[in-house]
Amino acid sequence: MSEKDKKAFVLRINPELLKEIEKWAGDEFRSTNGQIEFLLNQAVKSNRRKRLNKNDTDQ
């Protein structure tokens, strides 16, 4: 996805949490924004798998 295809928005975040994410991002050679996007993508994929697995067991 190109940068122009991304939507910008304001994020209100606890300062201590932001410090942790900034450090984590640095440890993984990502920008803070990149780290947040990475974490959100992981969470969405995990949730999607859980929903799919739940639907499989319901049938």
C-alpha positions as CSV (number, residue, x, y, z in Angstrom):
1,M,0.0,0.0,0.0
2,S,1.5,3.4,-0.9
3,E,1.7,6.2,1.6
4,K,-1.0,8.2,-0.3
5,D,-3.4,5.3,0.1
6,K,-3.1,5.5,3.9
7,K,-5.6,7.4,6.1
8,A,-4.1,9.8,8.7
9,F,-5.8,10.1,12.1
10,V,-5.1,11.4,15.6
11,L,-4.3,8.9,18.3
12,R,-4.6,9.7,21.9
13,I,-2.3,7.4,23.9
14,N,-1.0,7.0,27.4
15,P,2.5,8.5,27.5
16,E,4.0,5.5,29.2
17,L,2.5,3.2,26.6
18,L,3.9,5.4,23.9
19,K,7.4,5.2,25.4
20,E,7.1,1.4,25.5
21,I,6.0,1.3,21.8
22,E,8.8,3.8,20.8
23,K,11.4,1.6,22.5
24,W,9.9,-1.6,21.0
25,A,9.9,0.1,17.5
26,G,13.6,1.0,17.9
27,D,14.5,-2.5,18.9
28,E,12.9,-3.8,15.7
29,F,14.2,-1.1,13.5
30,R,10.7,0.3,12.8
31,S,9.3,3.8,13.1
32,T,6.8,4.3,15.9
33,N,4.0,4.6,13.3
34,G,5.3,1.5,11.6
35,Q,5.3,-0.4,14.9
36,I,1.7,0.6,15.7
37,E,0.6,-0.4,12.3
38,F,2.4,-3.7,12.6
39,L,0.7,-4.4,16.0
40,L,-2.7,-3.5,14.7
41,N,-2.2,-5.8,11.7
42,Q,-1.3,-8.7,14.0
43,A,-4.3,-8.1,16.2
44,V,-6.7,-8.0,13.2
45,K,-5.2,-11.2,11.7
46,S,-5.4,-12.9,15.1
47,N,-9.0,-11.8,15.6
48,R,-9.9,-12.9,12.0
49,R,-8.4,-16.4,12.7
50,K,-10.4,-16.7,15.9
51,R,-13.6,-15.8,14.2
52,L,-13.0,-18.2,11.4
53,N,-12.1,-21.0,13.8
54,K,-15.2,-20.3,15.8
55,N,-17.4,-20.4,12.7
56,D,-15.8,-23.8,11.7
57,T,-16.6,-25.3,15.1
58,D,-20.2,-23.9,15.1
59,Q,-21.1,-25.8,11.9
